């Protein structure tokens, strides 16, 4: 078997192991809540819209205090993001991470935290790449130290450039360039039966090729 074929086989095996380790039947629809922009509705108004349209899952890109406050008692399942700029400090200090979880999670005990998304679409040439996996491990340790391990899962949204093949899913594989970076992350996710997160942009694909509609 050639080296290229071996790498492709290995990355496909990782994907299969990951899919086998999670309950993909539990998938639900949610909506991302971005807080950057002008003339945005207040967090209370946003939460009311979620309730009005029975949206039961939310992704919040950082621990926005006003948004977390508005989520109290709603039972909306939350994916809370950790911005890239915080990865170095979280990766470098377990003590700091042990305070991050109480400040941004435990202080909102009536918010339904489901996932902690560590970083967002980290690229290989990104200055934060070396801190991603250590940050994930420190967050995991802090969650268990806070006795939240059964309720909150840790993952990271990976960059789509990491995929050598993505369609059809049965032929999915990672590029050899990303493989060394993703191997420990996938191993971590498989160990704890956590999902791998991917940012998908179907609308951008649609406007890029309106003829390719399935």
C-alpha positions in Angstrom: 0.0 0.0 0.0 1.4 3.4 -1.0 2.0 6.1 1.7 -0.7 8.3 0.2 -3.2 5.4 0.3 -2.2 4.5 3.8 -2.8 8.0 5.0 -6.2 8.1 3.3 -7.1 4.8 4.9 -6.0 6.0 8.3 -8.0 9.2 8.1 -11.1 7.3 6.9 -10.7 4.9 9.8 -10.6 7.8 12.2 -13.9 9.2 10.8 -15.5 5.8 11.1 -14.4 5.4 14.7 -15.7 8.8 15.5 -19.1 8.2 13.9 -19.3 4.9 15.7 -18.6 6.5 19.1 -21.5 9.1 19.0 -25.3 8.9 18.9 -25.9 10.5 15.5 -29.6 9.9 15.9 -29.7 12.6 18.6 -29.2 15.4 16.0 -31.4 18.4 16.3 -31.8 21.7 14.5 -30.4 24.9 16.2 -29.6 28.4 15.2 -26.3 30.3 15.7 -26.6 33.6 17.7 -24.0 36.1 16.5 -23.5 39.2 18.7 -21.2 41.2 16.4 -22.9 43.9 14.3 -25.0 47.1 14.4 -28.6 47.6 15.4 -28.9 44.1 16.8 -32.0 43.0 18.8 -31.4 42.7 22.5 -30.6 39.2 23.9 -34.1 39.1 25.5 -35.7 39.7 22.0 -33.5 37.1 20.5 -34.4 34.5 23.1 -38.1 35.3 22.6 -37.7 34.6 18.9 -36.2 31.3 19.7 -39.2 30.5 22.0 -41.7 31.8 19.4 -40.3 29.5 16.7 -39.6 26.6 19.1 -35.9 26.6 18.4 -34.4 24.4 21.1 -30.6 24.7 20.4 -28.3 27.7 20.2 -24.7 28.3 19.3 -23.1 31.3 21.1 -19.6 32.1 19.9 -18.3 33.5 23.2 -19.5 33.8 26.8 -21.6 36.9 26.2 -22.9 37.8 29.7 -26.1 39.4 28.6 -27.0 36.5 26.3 -26.2 33.9 29.0 -28.4 35.9 31.4 -31.3 35.9 28.9 -31.0 32.1 28.5 -31.6 31.4 32.2 -34.5 29.0 32.7 -35.3 28.6 29.0 -34.1 25.0 28.6 -32.5 25.9 25.2 -29.5 23.7 24.7 -26.4 25.8 24.4 -23.2 25.3 22.5 -20.8 27.8 24.1 -17.8 28.9 22.1 -14.3 29.8 23.4 -12.7 32.4 21.1 -9.4 31.6 19.5 -7.7 34.5 21.3 -8.4 32.8 24.7 -6.8 29.4 23.7 -3.2 30.3 24.7 -4.2 31.3 28.3 -6.5 28.3 28.7 -3.9 25.9 27.3 -1.1 27.4 29.5 -2.9 27.3 32.8 -5.1 24.7 34.4 -5.7 27.2 37.3 -7.0 29.8 34.8 -9.2 27.2 33.1 -10.6 26.1 36.5 -11.9 29.6 37.0 -13.1 30.0 33.4 -15.7 27.2 33.9 -17.2 28.6 37.1 -17.3 32.1 35.7 -18.9 31.3 32.4 -20.8 28.0 33.1 -21.4 27.3 36.8 -22.5 30.9 37.4 -25.4 30.2 35.1 -26.7 27.0 36.7 -30.1 27.3 35.1 -28.7 27.5 31.6 -28.7 24.2 29.7 -25.1 23.9 28.5 -24.6 21.0 26.1 -21.3 21.6 24.4 -18.1 23.7 24.8 -16.7 24.5 21.4 -13.0 25.2 21.8 -11.8 27.6 19.1 -13.3 27.9 15.7 -12.0 26.6 12.3 -8.3 26.7 13.4 -6.0 26.6 10.3 -2.5 25.0 10.3 -0.9 28.4 9.8 -2.9 29.9 12.6 -0.9 31.2 15.6 -3.4 29.4 17.9 -3.0 26.0 16.4 -0.5 24.8 19.0 -2.9 25.7 21.8 -6.1 24.0 20.6 -5.6 20.5 21.8 -4.1 21.4 25.2 -6.9 23.9 25.7 -9.5 21.1 25.0 -7.8 18.9 27.6 -7.7 21.6 30.2 -11.4 22.5 29.6 -12.3 18.8 30.0 -10.4 18.6 33.2 -12.0 21.8 34.5 -15.5 20.4 33.7 -14.8 17.3 35.6 -13.3 19.2 38.5 -16.6 21.1 38.6 -18.6 17.8 38.5 -20.2 18.7 35.2 -18.6 15.9 33.2 -21.9 14.0 32.5 -23.7 17.1 31.2 -21.2 19.0 29.0 -19.3 17.7 26.0 -16.1 19.3 24.6 -15.2 19.6 21.0 -13.9 22.0 18.3 -15.3 23.1 14.9 -12.6 22.1 12.4 -11.8 23.9 9.1 -13.3 22.4 6.0 -9.8 22.5 4.4 -9.0 19.5 6.6 -11.2 17.3 4.4 -9.6 15.6 1.4 -13.0 14.1 0.5 -16.4 14.9 2.0 -18.9 13.6 -0.5 -20.3 11.1 -0.3 -19.7 10.8 3.5 -18.8 7.2 3.1 -15.6 8.3 1.3 -14.8 11.1 3.8 -11.1 11.5 4.7 -8.7 14.1 6.1 -5.8 15.6 4.2 -2.4 14.3 5.2 -1.4 17.9 6.2 -4.1 18.1 8.8 -3.9 14.5 9.9 -1.0 15.0 12.5 -3.0 17.9 13.9 -6.3 16.1 14.1 -5.1 12.6 15.3 -4.9 13.5 19.0 -8.2 15.5 18.8 -10.0 12.6 17.2 -8.6 10.2 19.8 -9.8 12.6 22.5 -13.3 12.7 21.0 -13.5 8.9 20.5 -12.4 8.3 24.1 -15.1 10.5 25.6 -17.7 9.8 22.8 -17.9 13.4 21.9 -18.9 14.7 18.4 -16.6 16.4 15.9 -17.9 19.8 14.9 -17.8 21.1 11.3 -19.0 24.5 10.1 -21.1 23.9 6.9 -22.2 26.6 4.5 -24.8 25.2 2.2 -26.0 28.6 1.1 -22.5 29.6 -0.1 -22.3 26.3 -2.0 -25.7 27.1 -3.5 -24.8 30.6 -4.8 -21.4 29.3 -6.0 -23.1 26.7 -8.3 -26.9 27.1 -8.6 -27.0 24.2 -11.0 -25.7 21.7 -8.5 -28.8 21.3 -6.5 -29.7 17.9 -5.0 
